Amino acid sequence: MDMAAQHPTAALLLCEVVMEILSWVPAKPLTRLKLVCKSWNSIISHPHFVKLHLHRSPKNAILLFTRTPPFPRDEEKKWGLVLSSVESFIQNPSSTLDAQENRRSLHVEEDCVVGSCNGLVCVAILGHPINDIIDIWFHLLNPLTGFISENSPCLRVNVHTAFGFGYDESSDSYKVVSTTTRDSSGTVYSFGGSSWKRANSFPAFPFSFEDNGQFIGGTLNWLGLRNPHGDDYDWAAVTLDMLMIVSFDLKSDTNKQILLPKGIDEIPGQKPTLGVWGNRLYLLHDYKNTHFIAWQMKEFGDENSWTQLLKISFHHLGVERLFLPVFIFENGNIFMLSGRHRFEEVFYDRRDNSVKRVNINNLDFDAFDYVESLGVGPAKFRSL
């Protein structure tokens, strides 16, 4: 008889000890440790362990980049993923993005990334638009484990549609939300489900269909514009009372308004941007086309917690204007902005007021906070 039969209590205790130890091991080595024995594979694959490990994994230490080939591009626009530690990217951006060991393929030319959450990446597969109408499918991808979900049902929408991806803890479900910039309608899909459902109309239009919803605190957030003409507007004619943040609650599938910081008393010269870095909501904009301003919401949902984190002149940064996107690292201490020249990036560290300029090889990219996980979500997955 084995130990489990003779001493079931001891065997259970041993299993708990092994689980406790393994839960602190980084995700990448765990994928190999599953091969040690059947019991370890069973422990590491168990949903409870996956959640425990995710909870204990370091946050905001890894970046997920989506990238396209250099200019001039071929007709095919094949996207790829690059995973990197924040430290490595800040020290040597070009080498980090170019390193072959950091790359992951999306495999399909028309794939593009909508967002990332809990180690899962939401990927949209785009059909060919006809008369501004396009068919889109979505799936989840875990770049670490190499698993991918089945596709969502087809969503047929106007090409002027923005998307967002996030996690609803109350139902343990991952959701993708769409909102059109033309008629404020929206739809929601829960991965593993069989159909899309209509959401309540949004009170404002996202600035652009290229703006993904920003996930934080169980919500997706867009910087919106109250405008009867949708995304057909002249920025010079926009007033402060037309701007708002639309926050979509993934638990109730309803939306509400979040007020802008009280310190904003005039329309920026360029369109502001909304972002989430380090689990904080940021609003970024220029001031009189001479300064860069960053607001941070210290406590998400508390409109009184907006804090002006940074106001710095373009002259000090060595930039002529605010080119978006802007990325924020190290708990709001390091900002990366586009420089004066093509492919030049400026790193500003507000801790010592230092500025570093680097050239990043002919690449277009976007960046997301990322945490490596063993998760596969509630949907059915297949191996790549």
C-alpha positions in Angstrom: 0.0 0.0 0.0 1.2 3.5 -0.8 1.5 6.3 1.7 -1.8 7.9 0.7 -3.6 4.7 1.7 -1.7 4.2 4.9 -1.5 7.8 6.1 -4.2 9.9 4.2 -3.7 12.8 6.6 0.0 12.9 6.1 -0.5 12.6 2.3 -2.9 15.5 2.4 -0.5 17.6 4.4 2.3 16.9 2.0 0.2 17.9 -0.9 -0.6 21.2 0.8 3.0 21.9 1.5 4.0 21.2 -2.1 1.2 23.5 -3.3 2.3 26.2 -1.0 5.9 26.0 -2.2 5.0 25.8 -5.9 2.6 28.7 -5.7 5.7 31.0 -5.2 7.6 29.7 -8.2 7.5 31.9 -11.4 5.0 30.8 -14.0 7.5 29.9 -16.7 9.4 27.2 -14.6 6.0 25.8 -13.4 5.2 24.8 -17.0 8.2 22.5 -16.9 7.6 21.3 -13.3 4.3 19.9 -14.5 6.4 17.1 -16.1 8.1 16.0 -12.9 5.3 13.7 -11.9 1.5 13.2 -12.2 0.8 14.6 -8.7 2.6 17.9 -9.5 0.9 18.1 -12.8 -2.4 17.7 -11.1 -1.6 20.3 -8.5 -0.3 22.9 -11.0 -3.2 22.3 -13.4 -5.9 22.7 -10.7 -8.0 25.9 -11.0 -7.6 26.7 -7.3 -3.8 26.6 -7.7 -3.9 28.7 -10.9 -5.8 31.4 -9.0 -3.6 31.2 -6.0 -0.4 31.4 -8.1 -1.9 34.4 -10.1 -2.6 36.2 -6.8 1.0 35.7 -5.6 2.6 36.6 -8.9 4.5 39.9 -9.1 2.4 42.6 -10.7 3.6 45.3 -13.1 7.0 43.7 -13.6 6.4 42.5 -17.2 5.4 44.3 -20.3 3.5 42.9 -23.3 4.2 44.7 -26.6 2.3 44.3 -29.7 4.4 45.1 -32.8 4.2 45.3 -36.5 7.0 45.0 -39.1 9.2 48.0 -39.9 8.3 50.7 -42.5 7.9 50.4 -45.4 5.6 47.5 -44.8 4.7 44.7 -47.1 1.1 44.2 -47.9 0.8 41.7 -45.1 0.5 43.3 -41.7 1.4 40.4 -39.4 1.3 41.3 -35.7 3.4 39.7 -33.1 3.8 39.7 -29.3 6.9 40.6 -27.3 7.2 39.9 -23.6 9.8 41.7 -21.5 10.6 42.8 -18.0 10.1 46.5 -17.4 13.8 46.7 -16.3 15.1 45.2 -19.5 13.0 47.4 -21.7 14.0 50.6 -19.9 17.7 49.7 -20.1 17.8 48.7 -23.7 14.4 49.1 -25.6 15.6 48.1 -29.1 17.4 44.9 -28.0 14.5 43.9 -25.9 12.0 44.2 -28.7 14.3 42.5 -31.2 15.3 39.6 -29.0 14.0 36.4 -30.7 13.5 34.7 -27.3 11.0 37.4 -26.3 8.8 37.0 -29.3 5.4 35.2 -29.7 3.5 34.9 -32.9 -0.2 35.5 -33.3 -0.2 33.2 -36.3 -2.9 35.0 -38.3 -2.2 38.1 -40.4 -5.5 39.8 -39.5 -5.0 39.3 -35.7 -4.8 42.4 -33.5 -4.6 42.7 -29.7 -7.6 44.2 -27.8 -6.1 43.9 -24.3 -4.5 41.7 -21.6 -5.8 40.6 -18.2 -4.5 37.9 -15.8 -2.0 36.6 -18.2 -4.5 36.2 -21.0 -4.5 38.2 -24.2 -7.7 39.0 -26.1 -7.1 38.8 -29.8 -9.5 40.0 -32.5 -9.6 38.3 -35.9 -10.7 40.8 -38.5 -12.6 39.9 -41.6 -12.5 42.1 -44.8 -14.8 45.2 -44.5 -17.6 45.7 -47.0 -19.3 49.1 -47.1 -17.9 49.9 -43.6 -19.3 46.7 -42.1 -16.8 44.1 -40.8 -17.0 40.6 -39.3 -14.9 40.0 -36.2 -14.1 37.0 -34.1 -12.3 37.0 -30.7 -10.3 34.4 -28.8 -8.1 34.3 -25.7 -4.4 33.5 -25.9 -1.9 32.6 -23.1 1.5 33.4 -24.6 3.3 31.5 -21.8 1.5 28.2 -22.0 0.7 28.3 -25.7 -3.0 27.7 -25.3 -5.8 29.5 -27.2 -9.5 29.5 -26.8 -12.1 28.7 -29.3 -13.3 31.7 -31.3 -16.3 33.7 -30.1 -19.4 33.9 -32.3 -19.0 36.3 -35.1 -19.7 40.0 -34.4 -20.8 42.1 -37.4 -20.2 45.8 -36.7 -19.4 49.1 -38.3 -15.7 49.6 -38.8 -15.9 52.6 -36.5 -16.2 50.4 -33.3 -14.0 50.4 -30.2 -13.4 47.4 -28.0 -12.3 46.5 -24.5 -11.3 43.4 -22.7 -11.5 42.6 -18.9 -12.4 40.2 -16.1 -15.5 40.0 -14.1 -14.6 38.4 -10.7 -18.2 38.0 -9.6 -18.9 35.5 -12.4 -15.3 34.3 -13.0 -15.7 35.3 -16.6 -13.6 37.2 -19.2 -15.6 39.6 -21.3 -15.1 41.7 -24.5 -17.2 44.8 -25.0 -17.8 46.8 -28.2 -19.1 50.3 -28.5 -19.5 52.1 -31.8 -18.3 55.7 -32.3 -21.3 56.3 -34.6 -24.5 55.6 -32.6 -23.4 54.8 -29.0 -24.7 51.2 -29.1 -22.7 48.4 -27.4 -22.5 44.6 -27.1 -20.9 42.2 -24.6 -19.6 38.7 -25.0 -18.5 36.4 -22.1 -15.9 33.9 -23.3 -17.3 30.4 -23.1 -20.8 31.7 -24.0 -22.8 31.1 -27.1 -23.9 34.6 -28.2 -23.4 38.3 -27.9 -25.8 40.4 -26.0 -26.7 44.1 -26.3 -25.5 46.6 -23.7 -27.2 49.8 -22.6 -26.4 52.8 -24.9 -23.2 54.6 -24.0 -23.7 58.2 -22.8 -20.7 59.4 -24.9 -18.7 58.3 -27.9 -15.1 57.1 -27.6 -12.8 59.6 -29.3 -11.7 57.0 -31.8 -12.4 53.4 -32.7 -8.6 52.8 -32.2 -9.0 53.5 -28.5 -9.3 50.3 -26.5 -11.2 50.3 -23.3 -8.9 50.6 -20.2 -9.5 47.8 -17.7 -9.3 48.5 -14.0 -11.3 47.5 -10.9 -13.8 45.3 -12.9 -14.6 48.1 -15.4 -13.6 49.2 -18.9 -13.1 52.9 -19.4 -13.0 55.1 -22.4 -12.5 58.9 -22.8 -15.7 59.9 -24.4 -17.3 62.9 -26.1 -20.9 64.0 -26.0 -21.5 64.7 -29.6 -24.6 64.0 -31.7 -22.4 63.4 -34.7 -20.3 60.6 -33.2 -16.6 60.7 -34.2 -17.3 63.3 -36.9 -16.2 66.3 -35.0 -13.8 69.3 -35.0 -11.5 69.2 -31.9 -11.3 73.0 -32.1 -15.1 73.2 -31.5 -15.1 70.8 -28.5 -15.9 72.3 -25.0 -15.1 70.9 -21.6 -18.7 70.0 -20.8 -18.6 67.6 -23.8 -15.8 65.5 -22.3 -16.3 62.7 -19.9 -14.9 59.3 -18.9 -17.4 56.4 -19.6 -16.9 53.5 -17.2 -18.5 50.1 -18.1 -19.1 47.8 -15.2 -18.4 44.2 -16.2 -20.5 42.8 -13.3 -23.7 44.6 -14.1 -23.1 45.3 -17.8 -24.0 49.0 -17.2 -22.1 52.2 -17.6 -21.7 55.4 -15.7 -19.8 58.7 -15.9 -16.5 59.5 -14.2 -15.7 63.2 -13.9 -12.5 64.6 -15.2 -10.0 66.2 -12.7 -11.3 69.5 -11.3 -7.9 71.1 -12.2 -8.6 70.9 -15.9 -10.1 74.4 -16.7 -9.6 74.5 -20.5 -9.6 72.2 -23.5 -6.1 70.9 -24.3 -4.6 71.8 -27.6 -4.6 68.1 -28.6 -6.9 65.2 -27.7 -6.2 63.8 -24.2 -5.6 60.1 -23.7 -6.7 57.7 -21.0 -4.6 54.8 -19.8 -4.1 52.2 -17.0 -0.5 51.5 -15.9 0.4 49.8 -12.6 -3.3 49.4 -11.7 -3.8 53.2 -11.7 -6.0 55.2 -14.0 -4.2 58.1 -15.8 -5.4 61.0 -17.8 -2.7 62.6 -20.0 -2.9 65.9 -22.0 -1.0 68.9 -23.1 -1.3 72.4 -21.6 -1.3 75.3 -24.1 0.8 73.2 -26.4 3.9 73.9 -24.2 3.6 71.4 -21.3 2.8 67.8 -20.7 0.4 67.1 -17.8 -0.3 63.7 -16.2 -3.2 63.1 -13.7 -3.4 59.9 -11.6 -6.5 58.6 -9.9 -5.2 57.4 -6.6 -8.3 55.4 -5.7 -10.2 54.2 -8.7 -13.8 55.4 -8.6 -13.1 58.3 -6.2 -13.3 61.4 -8.3 -11.8 63.4 -5.5 -8.6 61.3 -5.6 -7.4 62.8 -9.0 -3.9 64.0 -8.4 -1.7 66.0 -10.8 1.4 63.8 -10.9 3.4 65.7 -13.4 3.6 69.0 -15.3 6.7 69.5 -17.3 7.6 71.6 -20.3 8.1 70.2 -23.8 11.4 72.2 -23.9 12.7 70.2 -20.9 11.7 66.9 -22.4 13.1 67.9 -25.8 9.9 67.3 -27.6 8.0 69.7 -29.9 4.5 68.4 -29.1 2.8 65.6 -27.3 2.8 62.6 -29.5 0.7 59.7 -28.3 0.7 57.0 -27.1 2.6 57.7 -23.8 3.7 54.8 -21.6 4.2 54.9 -17.8 6.4 52.6 -15.8 7.7 52.1 -12.3 4.6 53.2 -10.3 4.2 56.4 -12.2 7.8 57.5 -12.0 9.0 56.9 -15.6 7.3 58.2 -18.7 8.0 57.3 -22.2 7.0 59.8 -25.0 7.8 60.1 -28.6 10.7 62.4 -29.4 11.3 65.0 -32.1 12.4 62.5 -34.7 10.8 59.4 -36.1 11.4 56.3 -33.9 13.0 58.5 -31.2 11.6 57.9 -27.7 12.1 60.0 -24.6 12.3 58.5 -21.2 11.6 60.9 -18.3 12.2 59.9 -14.7 10.5 62.3 -12.4 12.4 61.0 -9.4 15.6 62.8 -10.5 14.2 64.9 -13.3 16.4 63.1 -15.8 15.7 62.8 -19.6 17.1 60.0 -21.8 16.6 59.8 -25.5 16.8 56.5 -27.4 16.2 55.3 -30.9 13.9 52.3 -31.3 14.3 50.5 -34.6 11.7 51.1 -37.2 8.8 49.6 -35.2 5.2 50.5 -34.4 4.2 49.1 -31.0 1.8 49.4 -28.1 2.4 48.3 -24.6 0.4 46.6 -21.8 1.0 45.7 -18.3 1.3 41.9 -18.2 1.5 39.2 -15.6 2.6 35.7 -16.5 0.0 33.1 -15.5 -1.1 29.5 -16.0 -4.7 30.7 -16.7 -6.8 29.4 -19.5 -10.0 31.1 -18.5 -13.5 29.5 -18.4 -13.6 28.9 -22.2 -12.6 25.7 -24.0 -8.9 25.8 -25.0 -6.8 24.0 -27.5 -3.0 23.7 -27.8 -1.3 25.7 -30.4 
